[in-house]
Amino acid sequence: MKGNITPWKTVEGHAATRTLNGERIAFIEKTPRVKHPATGEWIAGPKGEGGNGPDVNGGYQPSRDWCDKKLIELYCS
């Protein structure tokens, strides 16, 4: 990837985001989403777990893993 991608950051206490060069490129609330670099459109992944706590919504690890895989696919190839 060109530039520096941030680690996951919690947003509003329940969502999570990653940015690249100051621009949001991944976001998870219940559904993980990754921004397509060419079109700027958001690609949605499989819906995660809802509720509160560190392992749900933005902290749900399968959703983070999906985003990270999609980021590598879109931004590193």
CNS distance restraints for C-alpha pairs under 8 A (distance, minus, plus):
assign (resid   1 and name CA) (resid   5 and name CA) 7.85 0.50 0.50
assign (resid   1 and name CA) (resid  72 and name CA) 7.77 0.50 0.50
assign (resid   1 and name CA) (resid  75 and name CA) 5.56 0.50 0.50
assign (resid   1 and name CA) (resid  76 and name CA) 5.18 0.50 0.50
assign (resid   2 and name CA) (resid  75 and name CA) 7.98 0.50 0.50
assign (resid   3 and name CA) (resid  20 and name CA) 6.39 0.50 0.50
assign (resid   3 and name CA) (resid  21 and name CA) 5.79 0.50 0.50
assign (resid   4 and name CA) (resid  20 and name CA) 5.64 0.50 0.50
assign (resid   4 and name CA) (resid  21 and name CA) 6.05 0.50 0.50
assign (resid   5 and name CA) (resid  18 and name CA) 6.74 0.50 0.50
assign (resid   5 and name CA) (resid  19 and name CA) 5.55 0.50 0.50
assign (resid   5 and name CA) (resid  20 and name CA) 4.41 0.50 0.50
assign (resid   5 and name CA) (resid  21 and name CA) 6.95 0.50 0.50
assign (resid   6 and name CA) (resid  18 and name CA) 5.44 0.50 0.50
assign (resid   6 and name CA) (resid  19 and name CA) 5.45 0.50 0.50
assign (resid   6 and name CA) (resid  20 and name CA) 6.54 0.50 0.50
assign (resid   7 and name CA) (resid  18 and name CA) 6.09 0.50 0.50
assign (resid   8 and name CA) (resid  16 and name CA) 6.13 0.50 0.50
assign (resid   8 and name CA) (resid  17 and name CA) 5.55 0.50 0.50
assign (resid   8 and name CA) (resid  18 and name CA) 5.15 0.50 0.50
assign (resid   9 and name CA) (resid  16 and name CA) 5.31 0.50 0.50
assign (resid   9 and name CA) (resid  17 and name CA) 5.40 0.50 0.50
assign (resid   9 and name CA) (resid  18 and name CA) 6.50 0.50 0.50
assign (resid  10 and name CA) (resid  14 and name CA) 6.58 0.50 0.50
assign (resid  10 and name CA) (resid  15 and name CA) 5.69 0.50 0.50
assign (resid  10 and name CA) (resid  16 and name CA) 4.39 0.50 0.50
assign (resid  10 and name CA) (resid  17 and name CA) 6.65 0.50 0.50
assign (resid  10 and name CA) (resid  58 and name CA) 7.02 0.50 0.50
assign (resid  10 and name CA) (resid  59 and name CA) 7.94 0.50 0.50
assign (resid  11 and name CA) (resid  15 and name CA) 4.95 0.50 0.50
assign (resid  11 and name CA) (resid  16 and name CA) 5.29 0.50 0.50
assign (resid  11 and name CA) (resid  17 and name CA) 6.95 0.50 0.50
assign (resid  14 and name CA) (resid  29 and name CA) 6.85 0.50 0.50
assign (resid  14 and name CA) (resid  52 and name CA) 6.93 0.50 0.50
assign (resid  14 and name CA) (resid  53 and name CA) 7.60 0.50 0.50
assign (resid  14 and name CA) (resid  54 and name CA) 7.97 0.50 0.50
assign (resid  14 and name CA) (resid  56 and name CA) 7.78 0.50 0.50
assign (resid  14 and name CA) (resid  57 and name CA) 6.08 0.50 0.50
assign (resid  14 and name CA) (resid  58 and name CA) 5.67 0.50 0.50
assign (resid  14 and name CA) (resid  59 and name CA) 7.46 0.50 0.50
assign (resid  15 and name CA) (resid  27 and name CA) 7.36 0.50 0.50
assign (resid  15 and name CA) (resid  28 and name CA) 5.52 0.50 0.50
assign (resid  15 and name CA) (resid  29 and name CA) 4.50 0.50 0.50
assign (resid  15 and name CA) (resid  30 and name CA) 7.87 0.50 0.50
assign (resid  15 and name CA) (resid  57 and name CA) 6.01 0.50 0.50
assign (resid  15 and name CA) (resid  58 and name CA) 4.02 0.50 0.50
assign (resid  15 and name CA) (resid  59 and name CA) 7.26 0.50 0.50
assign (resid  16 and name CA) (resid  27 and name CA) 5.74 0.50 0.50
assign (resid  16 and name CA) (resid  28 and name CA) 5.21 0.50 0.50
assign (resid  16 and name CA) (resid  29 and name CA) 6.71 0.50 0.50
assign (resid  16 and name CA) (resid  57 and name CA) 7.98 0.50 0.50
assign (resid  16 and name CA) (resid  58 and name CA) 4.39 0.50 0.50
assign (resid  16 and name CA) (resid  59 and name CA) 6.83 0.50 0.50
assign (resid  17 and name CA) (resid  24 and name CA) 6.86 0.50 0.50
assign (resid  17 and name CA) (resid  25 and name CA) 7.65 0.50 0.50
assign (resid  17 and name CA) (resid  26 and name CA) 5.44 0.50 0.50
assign (resid  17 and name CA) (resid  27 and name CA) 4.40 0.50 0.50
assign (resid  17 and name CA) (resid  28 and name CA) 6.40 0.50 0.50
assign (resid  17 and name CA) (resid  58 and name CA) 7.76 0.50 0.50
assign (resid  18 and name CA) (resid  24 and name CA) 6.00 0.50 0.50
assign (resid  18 and name CA) (resid  25 and name CA) 6.06 0.50 0.50
assign (resid  18 and name CA) (resid  26 and name CA) 5.15 0.50 0.50
assign (resid  18 and name CA) (resid  27 and name CA) 6.66 0.50 0.50
assign (resid  19 and name CA) (resid  23 and name CA) 5.08 0.50 0.50
assign (resid  19 and name CA) (resid  24 and name CA) 4.24 0.50 0.50
assign (resid  19 and name CA) (resid  25 and name CA) 5.29 0.50 0.50
assign (resid  19 and name CA) (resid  26 and name CA) 6.81 0.50 0.50
assign (resid  20 and name CA) (resid  24 and name CA) 6.50 0.50 0.50
assign (resid  20 and name CA) (resid  25 and name CA) 6.47 0.50 0.50
assign (resid  24 and name CA) (resid  35 and name CA) 7.81 0.50 0.50
assign (resid  25 and name CA) (resid  34 and name CA) 5.61 0.50 0.50
assign (resid  25 and name CA) (resid  35 and name CA) 4.94 0.50 0.50
assign (resid  25 and name CA) (resid  36 and name CA) 7.92 0.50 0.50
assign (resid  26 and name CA) (resid  32 and name CA) 7.44 0.50 0.50
assign (resid  26 and name CA) (resid  33 and name CA) 5.60 0.50 0.50
assign (resid  26 and name CA) (resid  34 and name CA) 4.39 0.50 0.50
assign (resid  26 and name CA) (resid  35 and name CA) 6.27 0.50 0.50
assign (resid  26 and name CA) (resid  67 and name CA) 6.64 0.50 0.50
assign (resid  26 and name CA) (resid  71 and name CA) 7.91 0.50 0.50
assign (resid  27 and name CA) (resid  32 and name CA) 5.93 0.50 0.50
assign (resid  27 and name CA) (resid  33 and name CA) 5.27 0.50 0.50
assign (resid  27 and name CA) (resid  34 and name CA) 6.56 0.50 0.50
assign (resid  27 and name CA) (resid  58 and name CA) 7.76 0.50 0.50
assign (resid  28 and name CA) (resid  32 and name CA) 4.29 0.50 0.50
assign (resid  28 and name CA) (resid  33 and name CA) 6.15 0.50 0.50
assign (resid  28 and name CA) (resid  57 and name CA) 6.63 0.50 0.50
assign (resid  28 and name CA) (resid  58 and name CA) 4.80 0.50 0.50
assign (resid  28 and name CA) (resid  63 and name CA) 7.27 0.50 0.50
assign (resid  28 and name CA) (resid  64 and name CA) 7.65 0.50 0.50
assign (resid  29 and name CA) (resid  57 and name CA) 4.94 0.50 0.50
assign (resid  29 and name CA) (resid  58 and name CA) 5.05 0.50 0.50
assign (resid  30 and name CA) (resid  47 and name CA) 5.80 0.50 0.50
assign (resid  30 and name CA) (resid  48 and name CA) 5.19 0.50 0.50
assign (resid  30 and name CA) (resid  49 and name CA) 6.29 0.50 0.50
assign (resid  30 and name CA) (resid  50 and name CA) 5.92 0.50 0.50
assign (resid  30 and name CA) (resid  56 and name CA) 7.91 0.50 0.50
assign (resid  30 and name CA) (resid  57 and name CA) 4.70 0.50 0.50
assign (resid  30 and name CA) (resid  58 and name CA) 6.87 0.50 0.50
assign (resid  31 and name CA) (resid  44 and name CA) 6.63 0.50 0.50
assign (resid  31 and name CA) (resid  45 and name CA) 6.30 0.50 0.50
assign (resid  31 and name CA) (resid  46 and name CA) 6.30 0.50 0.50
assign (resid  31 and name CA) (resid  47 and name CA) 4.35 0.50 0.50
assign (resid  31 and name CA) (resid  48 and name CA) 5.76 0.50 0.50
assign (resid  31 and name CA) (resid  57 and name CA) 7.72 0.50 0.50
assign (resid  31 and name CA) (resid  63 and name CA) 7.49 0.50 0.50
assign (resid  32 and name CA) (resid  44 and name CA) 5.84 0.50 0.50
assign (resid  32 and name CA) (resid  45 and name CA) 5.23 0.50 0.50
assign (resid  32 and name CA) (resid  46 and name CA) 6.88 0.50 0.50
assign (resid  32 and name CA) (resid  47 and name CA) 6.77 0.50 0.50
assign (resid  32 and name CA) (resid  48 and name CA) 7.40 0.50 0.50
assign (resid  32 and name CA) (resid  63 and name CA) 5.64 0.50 0.50
assign (resid  32 and name CA) (resid  64 and name CA) 7.31 0.50 0.50
assign (resid  32 and name CA) (resid  66 and name CA) 7.52 0.50 0.50
assign (resid  32 and name CA) (resid  67 and name CA) 6.46 0.50 0.50
assign (resid  33 and name CA) (resid  42 and name CA) 5.95 0.50 0.50
assign (resid  33 and name CA) (resid  43 and name CA) 5.36 0.50 0.50
assign (resid  33 and name CA) (resid  44 and name CA) 4.48 0.50 0.50
assign (resid  33 and name CA) (resid  45 and name CA) 6.04 0.50 0.50
assign (resid  33 and name CA) (resid  67 and name CA) 6.79 0.50 0.50
assign (resid  34 and name CA) (resid  42 and name CA) 5.48 0.50 0.50
assign (resid  34 and name CA) (resid  43 and name CA) 5.26 0.50 0.50
assign (resid  34 and name CA) (resid  44 and name CA) 6.74 0.50 0.50
assign (resid  34 and name CA) (resid  67 and name CA) 6.25 0.50 0.50
assign (resid  34 and name CA) (resid  70 and name CA) 7.08 0.50 0.50
assign (resid  34 and name CA) (resid  71 and name CA) 6.92 0.50 0.50
assign (resid  35 and name CA) (resid  40 and name CA) 5.65 0.50 0.50
assign (resid  35 and name CA) (resid  41 and name CA) 5.58 0.50 0.50
assign (resid  35 and name CA) (resid  42 and name CA) 4.41 0.50 0.50
assign (resid  35 and name CA) (resid  43 and name CA) 6.17 0.50 0.50
assign (resid  36 and name CA) (resid  40 and name CA) 5.03 0.50 0.50
assign (resid  36 and name CA) (resid  41 and name CA) 5.46 0.50 0.50
assign (resid  36 and name CA) (resid  42 and name CA) 6.12 0.50 0.50
assign (resid  36 and name CA) (resid  43 and name CA) 6.83 0.50 0.50
assign (resid  36 and name CA) (resid  74 and name CA) 6.89 0.50 0.50
assign (resid  37 and name CA) (resid  74 and name CA) 7.03 0.50 0.50
assign (resid  37 and name CA) (resid  75 and name CA) 7.04 0.50 0.50
assign (resid  45 and name CA) (resid  63 and name CA) 7.64 0.50 0.50
assign (resid  45 and name CA) (resid  66 and name CA) 7.05 0.50 0.50
assign (resid  45 and name CA) (resid  67 and name CA) 7.70 0.50 0.50
assign (resid  46 and name CA) (resid  63 and name CA) 7.40 0.50 0.50
assign (resid  47 and name CA) (resid  63 and name CA) 7.67 0.50 0.50
assign (resid  48 and name CA) (resid  56 and name CA) 7.39 0.50 0.50
assign (resid  48 and name CA) (resid  57 and name CA) 6.39 0.50 0.50
assign (resid  48 and name CA) (resid  60 and name CA) 6.64 0.50 0.50
assign (resid  48 and name CA) (resid  62 and name CA) 7.46 0.50 0.50
assign (resid  48 and name CA) (resid  63 and name CA) 6.02 0.50 0.50
assign (resid  49 and name CA) (resid  56 and name CA) 5.31 0.50 0.50
assign (resid  49 and name CA) (resid  57 and name CA) 5.74 0.50 0.50
assign (resid  49 and name CA) (resid  60 and name CA) 6.71 0.50 0.50
assign (resid  50 and name CA) (resid  56 and name CA) 5.68 0.50 0.50
assign (resid  50 and name CA) (resid  57 and name CA) 5.32 0.50 0.50
assign (resid  51 and name CA) (resid  56 and name CA) 6.10 0.50 0.50
assign (resid  51 and name CA) (resid  57 and name CA) 6.83 0.50 0.50
assign (resid  52 and name CA) (resid  56 and name CA) 6.12 0.50 0.50
assign (resid  52 and name CA) (resid  57 and name CA) 7.38 0.50 0.50
assign (resid  53 and name CA) (resid  59 and name CA) 7.85 0.50 0.50
assign (resid  54 and name CA) (resid  58 and name CA) 7.98 0.50 0.50
assign (resid  54 and name CA) (resid  59 and name CA) 5.25 0.50 0.50
assign (resid  54 and name CA) (resid  60 and name CA) 7.45 0.50 0.50
assign (resid  55 and name CA) (resid  59 and name CA) 4.64 0.50 0.50
assign (resid  55 and name CA) (resid  60 and name CA) 4.59 0.50 0.50
assign (resid  55 and name CA) (resid  61 and name CA) 6.82 0.50 0.50
assign (resid  56 and name CA) (resid  60 and name CA) 4.42 0.50 0.50
assign (resid  58 and name CA) (resid  63 and name CA) 7.71 0.50 0.50
assign (resid  58 and name CA) (resid  64 and name CA) 7.64 0.50 0.50
assign (resid  59 and name CA) (resid  63 and name CA) 7.96 0.50 0.50
assign (resid  59 and name CA) (resid  64 and name CA) 7.33 0.50 0.50
assign (resid  60 and name CA) (resid  64 and name CA) 6.49 0.50 0.50
assign (resid  61 and name CA) (resid  65 and name CA) 6.02 0.50 0.50
assign (resid  62 and name CA) (resid  66 and name CA) 6.15 0.50 0.50
assign (resid  63 and name CA) (resid  67 and name CA) 6.30 0.50 0.50
assign (resid  64 and name CA) (resid  68 and name CA) 6.12 0.50 0.50
assign (resid  65 and name CA) (resid  69 and name CA) 6.14 0.50 0.50
assign (resid  66 and name CA) (resid  70 and name CA) 6.18 0.50 0.50
assign (resid  67 and name CA) (resid  71 and name CA) 5.98 0.50 0.50
assign (resid  68 and name CA) (resid  72 and name CA) 6.29 0.50 0.50
assign (resid  69 and name CA) (resid  73 and name CA) 6.26 0.50 0.50
assign (resid  70 and name CA) (resid  74 and name CA) 6.08 0.50 0.50
assign (resid  71 and name CA) (resid  75 and name CA) 5.59 0.50 0.50
assign (resid  71 and name CA) (resid  76 and name CA) 7.51 0.50 0.50
assign (resid  72 and name CA) (resid  76 and name CA) 5.08 0.50 0.50
assign (resid  72 and name CA) (resid  77 and name CA) 7.25 0.50 0.50
assign (resid  73 and name CA) (resid  77 and name CA) 5.93 0.50 0.50
